[in-house]
Amino acid sequence: MLLQPTYLRRSAAADYLREKWGIPRSAKTLAKLACIGGGPIYRRFGRIPLYTTADLDAYAEAKLGKPVHSTSEYGVVR
């Protein structure tokens, strides 16, 4: 049996990012990013934007930087 993804509305998606990843994104910020780009992938059901947890997880992973031991490592290219 295939599992169907759970779709979250924008406010629930913002809560998910904050609770699971500690990323402060409001529903209004997600709406702005949907217009200008740079936000998580979403789908529409009529005029309602819906996000999957998998797409939100991928967005959070892409936004996180690499692990470092100190701030001096940010300038090092390897």
CYANA upper distance limits for C-alpha pairs under 8 A (distance plus 0.5 A):
  5 PRO  CA     52 THR  CA      6.87
  5 PRO  CA     53 THR  CA      8.28
  6 THR  CA     52 THR  CA      6.36
  6 THR  CA     53 THR  CA      7.55
  7 TYR  CA     50 LEU  CA      6.04
  7 TYR  CA     51 TYR  CA      5.81
  7 TYR  CA     52 THR  CA      5.36
  7 TYR  CA     53 THR  CA      7.89
  8 LEU  CA     12 ALA  CA      6.11
  8 LEU  CA     13 ALA  CA      6.09
  8 LEU  CA     50 LEU  CA      5.82
  8 LEU  CA     51 TYR  CA      5.55
  8 LEU  CA     52 THR  CA      6.66
  8 LEU  CA     53 THR  CA      8.13
  9 ARG  CA     13 ALA  CA      6.54
  9 ARG  CA     48 ILE  CA      7.95
  9 ARG  CA     49 PRO  CA      6.80
  9 ARG  CA     50 LEU  CA      5.44
  9 ARG  CA     51 TYR  CA      6.94
 10 ARG  CA     14 ALA  CA      6.73
 10 ARG  CA     27 ALA  CA      5.86
 10 ARG  CA     30 LEU  CA      7.52
 10 ARG  CA     31 ALA  CA      8.16
 10 ARG  CA     49 PRO  CA      7.15
 10 ARG  CA     50 LEU  CA      7.11
 10 ARG  CA     51 TYR  CA      7.68
 11 SER  CA     15 ASP  CA      6.80
 11 SER  CA     26 SER  CA      7.66
 11 SER  CA     27 ALA  CA      5.34
 12 ALA  CA     16 TYR  CA      6.57
 13 ALA  CA     17 LEU  CA      6.80
 13 ALA  CA     27 ALA  CA      8.04
 13 ALA  CA     51 TYR  CA      7.01
 13 ALA  CA     53 THR  CA      8.31
 13 ALA  CA     56 LEU  CA      7.94
 14 ALA  CA     18 ARG  CA      6.78
 14 ALA  CA     24 PRO  CA      8.19
 14 ALA  CA     25 ARG  CA      5.96
 14 ALA  CA     26 SER  CA      5.80
 14 ALA  CA     27 ALA  CA      6.01
 14 ALA  CA     30 LEU  CA      7.88
 15 ASP  CA     19 GLU  CA      6.44
 15 ASP  CA     25 ARG  CA      8.48
 15 ASP  CA     26 SER  CA      8.28
 16 TYR  CA     20 LYS  CA      6.25
 16 TYR  CA     21 TRP  CA      8.17
 16 TYR  CA     53 THR  CA      8.43
 17 LEU  CA     21 TRP  CA      5.80
 17 LEU  CA     22 GLY  CA      6.88
 17 LEU  CA     23 ILE  CA      5.96
 17 LEU  CA     24 PRO  CA      7.61
 17 LEU  CA     25 ARG  CA      7.45
 17 LEU  CA     56 LEU  CA      7.52
 17 LEU  CA     57 ASP  CA      8.47
 17 LEU  CA     60 ALA  CA      8.00
 18 ARG  CA     22 GLY  CA      4.89
 18 ARG  CA     23 ILE  CA      5.24
 18 ARG  CA     24 PRO  CA      5.86
 18 ARG  CA     25 ARG  CA      7.30
 19 GLU  CA     23 ILE  CA      8.36
 21 TRP  CA     60 ALA  CA      7.56
 23 ILE  CA     60 ALA  CA      8.15
 25 ARG  CA     29 THR  CA      6.49
 25 ARG  CA     30 LEU  CA      7.28
 26 SER  CA     30 LEU  CA      6.88
 27 ALA  CA     31 ALA  CA      6.72
 28 LYS  CA     32 LYS  CA      6.74
 29 THR  CA     33 LEU  CA      6.63
 30 LEU  CA     34 ALA  CA      6.60
 30 LEU  CA     39 GLY  CA      6.92
 30 LEU  CA     40 PRO  CA      8.40
 31 ALA  CA     35 CYS  CA      7.11
 32 LYS  CA     36 ILE  CA      6.77
 32 LYS  CA     37 GLY  CA      8.48
 33 LEU  CA     37 GLY  CA      5.44
 33 LEU  CA     38 GLY  CA      6.14
 33 LEU  CA     39 GLY  CA      5.35
 34 ALA  CA     38 GLY  CA      7.95
 34 ALA  CA     39 GLY  CA      6.52
 34 ALA  CA     40 PRO  CA      8.37
 39 GLY  CA     59 TYR  CA      7.75
 40 PRO  CA     51 TYR  CA      8.33
 40 PRO  CA     55 ASP  CA      6.84
 40 PRO  CA     56 LEU  CA      6.42
 40 PRO  CA     58 ALA  CA      8.36
 40 PRO  CA     59 TYR  CA      5.73
 41 ILE  CA     51 TYR  CA      7.41
 41 ILE  CA     55 ASP  CA      6.43
 41 ILE  CA     56 LEU  CA      8.02
 41 ILE  CA     59 TYR  CA      8.28
 42 TYR  CA     49 PRO  CA      6.81
 42 TYR  CA     50 LEU  CA      6.02
 42 TYR  CA     51 TYR  CA      5.25
 42 TYR  CA     52 THR  CA      7.84
 42 TYR  CA     55 ASP  CA      8.10
 43 ARG  CA     49 PRO  CA      6.16
 43 ARG  CA     50 LEU  CA      5.68
 43 ARG  CA     51 TYR  CA      6.93
 44 ARG  CA     48 ILE  CA      5.89
 44 ARG  CA     49 PRO  CA      4.96
 44 ARG  CA     50 LEU  CA      6.28
 45 PHE  CA     49 PRO  CA      6.95
 45 PHE  CA     50 LEU  CA      7.62
 51 TYR  CA     55 ASP  CA      7.26
 51 TYR  CA     56 LEU  CA      7.47
 52 THR  CA     56 LEU  CA      6.83
 53 THR  CA     57 ASP  CA      6.49
 54 ALA  CA     58 ALA  CA      6.69
 55 ASP  CA     59 TYR  CA      6.66
 56 LEU  CA     60 ALA  CA      6.71
 57 ASP  CA     61 GLU  CA      6.63
 58 ALA  CA     62 ALA  CA      6.62
 59 TYR  CA     63 LYS  CA      6.79
 60 ALA  CA     64 LEU  CA      6.83
 68 VAL  CA     73 GLU  CA      6.80
 68 VAL  CA     74 TYR  CA      8.12
 69 HIS  CA     73 GLU  CA      7.69
 70 SER  CA     74 TYR  CA      8.45
 72 SER  CA     76 VAL  CA      8.04
